């Protein structure tokens, strides 16, 4: 069964750092763009960042540029999100999601992790 | 950056009703739209991609249409399992902006 499993969430103080991980099962990560999406408590979905299959292109929502870094290790079938200088407004459930396929192109985010909660509070 | 709006923000409907949700883009995005269903405490579920293609396993009562700047998600006959929040998302650029969501409630 296709699966994405996130880890690394938790409670962190404002200004602190956290690294999220996402491991893929039953598909080859290297064939897909991958994205991170977050959802603040009681709010809607917000796309955060994505990364091309080979890691050569990365894009971010303006609110996290310069603070968050998306990366991947295809050999480990893993995706990461390094979050620095965290703010209270970064508090959210963070999901990793499978993005576009290298050949099939954009077909929506067809596989999501279960989410990991990041709480930024003193 | 492309902005997406959805209407209505909340919709009250009864079982068996035909329901339509609209998503509007701030500029033309061709057919690069996806639709998701999300239930409380769960990850979103893909329903429609490329504006009108039904994701595998999604019931045929869900359909999508539109192109350019206006898109619709239609549920032909609302079922108990369909009460949820629905989001559109654009794929026309390297960013993947979501709409603000439409909550479908029981009338």
Interface residues (C-beta under 8 A of the other chain):
Chain A: X35 X37 X44 X45 X46 X47 X50 X57 X59 X61 X62 X95 X99 X100 X106 X107 X108 X109 X110 X112 X113 X114 X115
Chain B: X1 X32 X34 X36 X38 X43 X44 X45 X46 X48 X49 X50 X53 X55 X85 X87 X89 X91 X94 X95 X96 X97 X98 X99 X100 X101
